[in-house]
Amino acid sequence: MVLVKILGALDLLTAVVLLSFVFGISPWIQLILFCAGLLFIKGLFIFTGEPLSLIDLSASATLILSVWFSPWLWLLWSLSFLLLSKGVVSFL
């Protein structure tokens, strides 16, 4: 149960990082890569049949690409709110 809350906190942290890109705040590169790496590892649960892990994999790829490119705003908004909802539900 504690692991679910830790992974939910990771979702919330990643949602904050994605929202910071939306509002023009550039987070640390270390924080971006930390969140992207952990989301990629967490996204590998898609092989066990977890369909929501596709959100984690796409958010991880978006975070890694956002180091060099500026992603679309609609992509940042949608991924951040999906991760925010996953994080909030994990704390219930």
GROMACS elastic network, one bead per residue, 0.5 to 0.9 nm:
[ bonds ]
;  ai    aj funct       b0    kb
    1     4     6  0.52928   500
    1     5     6  0.66874   500
    1     6     6  0.89308   500
    2     5     6  0.51456   500
    2     6     6  0.62948   500
    2     7     6  0.87133   500
    3     6     6  0.50098   500
    3     7     6  0.61553   500
    3     8     6  0.84397   500
    4     7     6  0.51728   500
    4     8     6  0.60530   500
    4     9     6  0.85969   500
    4    90     6  0.62385   500
    4    91     6  0.79619   500
    5     9     6  0.61102   500
    5    10     6  0.86136   500
    5    87     6  0.80596   500
    5    90     6  0.58555   500
    5    91     6  0.58055   500
    6     9     6  0.50234   500
    6    10     6  0.63666   500
    6    11     6  0.87924   500
    6    90     6  0.88775   500
    7    11     6  0.64012   500
    7    12     6  0.87749   500
    7    42     6  0.81708   500
    7    87     6  0.76803   500
    7    90     6  0.80113   500
    8    12     6  0.63035   500
    8    13     6  0.86375   500
    8    83     6  0.86335   500
    8    84     6  0.86929   500
    8    86     6  0.67736   500
    8    88     6  0.70087   500
    8    89     6  0.78730   500
    8    90     6  0.53178   500
    8    91     6  0.68559   500
    9    13     6  0.61063   500
    9    14     6  0.85344   500
    9    87     6  0.61396   500
    9    88     6  0.85081   500
    9    90     6  0.84119   500
    9    91     6  0.84398   500
   10    13     6  0.50489   500
   10    14     6  0.61153   500
   10    15     6  0.85198   500
   10    35     6  0.71804   500
   10    38     6  0.80037   500
   10    39     6  0.79027   500
   10    87     6  0.75628   500
   11    14     6  0.51515   500
   11    15     6  0.61175   500
   11    16     6  0.86836   500
   11    35     6  0.85607   500
   11    39     6  0.80201   500
   11    56     6  0.84278   500
   11    80     6  0.87760   500
   11    83     6  0.53086   500
   11    84     6  0.64203   500
   11    85     6  0.86774   500
   11    86     6  0.68477   500
   11    87     6  0.50903   500
   11    88     6  0.86814   500
   12    15     6  0.50284   500
   12    16     6  0.62946   500
   12    17     6  0.87148   500
   12    80     6  0.85484   500
   12    83     6  0.65609   500
   12    84     6  0.54011   500
   12    85     6  0.84542   500
   12    86     6  0.81160   500
   12    87     6  0.52716   500
   12    88     6  0.75861   500
   13    16     6  0.51378   500
   13    17     6  0.63169   500
   13    18     6  0.87496   500
   13    35     6  0.76658   500
   13    84     6  0.86545   500
   13    87     6  0.88479   500
   14    18     6  0.61620   500
   14    19     6  0.85162   500
   14    31     6  0.89949   500
   14    32     6  0.81009   500
   14    35     6  0.59727   500
   14    36     6  0.80685   500
   14    39     6  0.84625   500
   14    59     6  0.83365   500
   14    63     6  0.88380   500
   14    80     6  0.74168   500
   14    83     6  0.73461   500
   14    84     6  0.83467   500
   15    18     6  0.51094   500
   15    19     6  0.60948   500
   15    20     6  0.85192   500
   15    76     6  0.89465   500
   15    79     6  0.74817   500
   15    81     6  0.69099   500
   15    82     6  0.82330   500
   15    83     6  0.56950   500
   15    84     6  0.56392   500
   15    87     6  0.87419   500
   16    19     6  0.50348   500
   16    20     6  0.60746   500
   16    21     6  0.88131   500
   16    80     6  0.73060   500
   16    84     6  0.82972   500
   17    20     6  0.50621   500
   17    21     6  0.66836   500
   17    25     6  0.88665   500
   17    26     6  0.85372   500
   17    27     6  0.67082   500
   17    31     6  0.81554   500
   17    32     6  0.72020   500
   17    35     6  0.85191   500
   17    63     6  0.87281   500
   17    80     6  0.83414   500
   18    21     6  0.52848   500
   18    22     6  0.67071   500
   18    59     6  0.86663   500
   18    63     6  0.76294   500
   18    76     6  0.59585   500
   18    77     6  0.76797   500
   18    79     6  0.77508   500
   18    80     6  0.57471   500
   19    23     6  0.64217   500
   19    24     6  0.86738   500
   19    25     6  0.85597   500
   19    76     6  0.69946   500
   19    77     6  0.70212   500
   19    80     6  0.63614   500
   19    81     6  0.88812   500
   20    23     6  0.52079   500
   20    24     6  0.61479   500
   20    26     6  0.65902   500
   20    27     6  0.70581   500
   21    24     6  0.51460   500
   21    25     6  0.56712   500
   21    26     6  0.61574   500
   21    27     6  0.77859   500
   21    66     6  0.86074   500
   21    70     6  0.86255   500
   21    71     6  0.88787   500
   21    73     6  0.87439   500
   21    76     6  0.76989   500
   22    25     6  0.76224   500
   22    73     6  0.65072   500
   22    76     6  0.67732   500
   22    77     6  0.73989   500
   23    26     6  0.88372   500
   26    29     6  0.85891   500
   27    30     6  0.84575   500
   27    31     6  0.68391   500
   27    32     6  0.69626   500
   28    31     6  0.52458   500
   28    32     6  0.63991   500
   28    33     6  0.87821   500
   29    32     6  0.50495   500
   29    33     6  0.61557   500
   29    34     6  0.84150   500
   29    67     6  0.73664   500
   30    33     6  0.52514   500
   30    34     6  0.59244   500
   30    35     6  0.85561   500
   31    34     6  0.50104   500
   31    35     6  0.61115   500
   31    36     6  0.84297   500
   32    35     6  0.53646   500
   32    36     6  0.60733   500
   32    37     6  0.85598   500
   32    63     6  0.63447   500
   32    64     6  0.73479   500
   32    66     6  0.87520   500
   32    67     6  0.79592   500
   33    37     6  0.58866   500
   33    38     6  0.84657   500
   33    60     6  0.87138   500
   33    63     6  0.74224   500
   33    64     6  0.67099   500
   33    67     6  0.87911   500
   34    37     6  0.52788   500
   34    38     6  0.62409   500
   34    39     6  0.84986   500
   35    38     6  0.53155   500
   35    39     6  0.59710   500
   35    40     6  0.84799   500
   35    60     6  0.74340   500
   35    63     6  0.79893   500
   36    39     6  0.51262   500
   36    40     6  0.60607   500
   36    41     6  0.86869   500
   36    56     6  0.87199   500
   36    57     6  0.86245   500
   36    59     6  0.73730   500
   36    61     6  0.71947   500
   36    62     6  0.83406   500
   36    63     6  0.58517   500
   36    64     6  0.63831   500
   37    40     6  0.51139   500
   37    41     6  0.63506   500
   37    42     6  0.85731   500
   37    60     6  0.69650   500
   37    64     6  0.87778   500
   38    41     6  0.51227   500
   38    42     6  0.60289   500
   38    43     6  0.83524   500
   38    60     6  0.82237   500
   39    43     6  0.57470   500
   39    44     6  0.86001   500
   39    53     6  0.88068   500
   39    56     6  0.53787   500
   39    57     6  0.65623   500
   39    59     6  0.74297   500
   39    60     6  0.56060   500
   40    44     6  0.64409   500
   40    53     6  0.89963   500
   40    56     6  0.65436   500
   40    57     6  0.54494   500
   40    58     6  0.86350   500
   40    59     6  0.84388   500
   40    60     6  0.56456   500
   40    61     6  0.80312   500
   41    44     6  0.53871   500
   41    45     6  0.78433   500
   41    56     6  0.88285   500
   41    57     6  0.84901   500
   42    45     6  0.60671   500
   42    46     6  0.86331   500
   42    53     6  0.71389   500
   42    56     6  0.69058   500
   42    57     6  0.80523   500
   43    46     6  0.60187   500
   43    47     6  0.87113   500
   43    50     6  0.88317   500
   43    52     6  0.82973   500
   43    54     6  0.63918   500
   43    55     6  0.76121   500
   43    58     6  0.86320   500
   43    60     6  0.83687   500
   44    47     6  0.61045   500
   44    48     6  0.80726   500
   44    53     6  0.70072   500
   44    54     6  0.86432   500
   44    56     6  0.86608   500
   44    57     6  0.76618   500
   45    48     6  0.52778   500
   45    49     6  0.70379   500
   45    50     6  0.59988   500
   45    51     6  0.85427   500
   45    52     6  0.89401   500
   45    53     6  0.61227   500
   45    54     6  0.89013   500
   46    49     6  0.52490   500
   46    51     6  0.59875   500
   46    52     6  0.75409   500
   46    53     6  0.51753   500
   46    54     6  0.66040   500
   46    57     6  0.88499   500
   47    50     6  0.71673   500
   47    51     6  0.89881   500
   47    53     6  0.89338   500
   48    51     6  0.89320   500
   49    53     6  0.87557   500
   50    53     6  0.58182   500
   50    54     6  0.81739   500
   51    54     6  0.59939   500
   51    55     6  0.82419   500
   52    55     6  0.56005   500
   52    56     6  0.72724   500
   52    86     6  0.88105   500
   53    57     6  0.63622   500
   53    58     6  0.86833   500
   54    57     6  0.50923   500
   54    58     6  0.61549   500
   54    59     6  0.84784   500
   55    58     6  0.52472   500
   55    59     6  0.60234   500
   55    60     6  0.84649   500
   55    79     6  0.71754   500
   55    82     6  0.75175   500
   55    83     6  0.75140   500
   56    59     6  0.51246   500
   56    60     6  0.60298   500
   56    61     6  0.86283   500
   56    79     6  0.87891   500
   56    83     6  0.78216   500
   57    60     6  0.50609   500
   57    61     6  0.62456   500
   57    62     6  0.85894   500
   58    61     6  0.51176   500
   58    62     6  0.60954   500
   58    63     6  0.85775   500
   58    79     6  0.80916   500
   59    63     6  0.60750   500
   59    64     6  0.86059   500
   59    76     6  0.85567   500
   59    79     6  0.62853   500
   59    80     6  0.82313   500
   59    83     6  0.84290   500
   60    63     6  0.51451   500
   60    64     6  0.62616   500
   60    65     6  0.86095   500
   61    64     6  0.51834   500
   61    65     6  0.61063   500
   61    66     6  0.84507   500
   62    65     6  0.51216   500
   62    66     6  0.59167   500
   62    67     6  0.89100   500
   62    71     6  0.71798   500
   62    75     6  0.84952   500
   62    76     6  0.81609   500
   62    79     6  0.89721   500
   63    66     6  0.50249   500
   63    67     6  0.68938   500
   63    71     6  0.88784   500
   64    67     6  0.57455   500
   64    68     6  0.79179   500
   65    68     6  0.57322   500
   65    69     6  0.58329   500
   65    70     6  0.78723   500
   65    71     6  0.76523   500
   66    70     6  0.54930   500
   66    71     6  0.60797   500
   67    70     6  0.78666   500
   70    73     6  0.87226   500
   71    74     6  0.86351   500
   71    75     6  0.70096   500
   71    76     6  0.69963   500
   72    75     6  0.53549   500
   72    76     6  0.64806   500
   72    77     6  0.88181   500
   73    76     6  0.50644   500
   73    77     6  0.60803   500
   73    78     6  0.85125   500
   74    77     6  0.51123   500
   74    78     6  0.60110   500
   74    79     6  0.84532   500
   75    78     6  0.52621   500
   75    79     6  0.60177   500
   75    80     6  0.83367   500
   76    79     6  0.53555   500
   76    80     6  0.59210   500
   76    81     6  0.85223   500
   77    80     6  0.52494   500
   77    81     6  0.61732   500
   77    82     6  0.85708   500
   78    81     6  0.53423   500
   78    82     6  0.61127   500
   78    83     6  0.85807   500
   79    82     6  0.51121   500
   79    83     6  0.60634   500
   79    84     6  0.83612   500
   80    83     6  0.51912   500
   80    84     6  0.59276   500
   80    85     6  0.85780   500
   81    85     6  0.60596   500
   81    86     6  0.85244   500
   82    85     6  0.52080   500
   82    86     6  0.62644   500
   82    87     6  0.86285   500
   83    86     6  0.50138   500
   83    87     6  0.60452   500
   83    88     6  0.85694   500
   84    87     6  0.50959   500
   84    88     6  0.61637   500
   84    89     6  0.86054   500
   85    88     6  0.51640   500
   85    89     6  0.61285   500
   85    90     6  0.85933   500
   86    89     6  0.52650   500
   86    90     6  0.62593   500
   87    90     6  0.52325   500
   87    91     6  0.67765   500
   88    91     6  0.53939   500
   88    92     6  0.68998   500
   89    92     6  0.52701   500
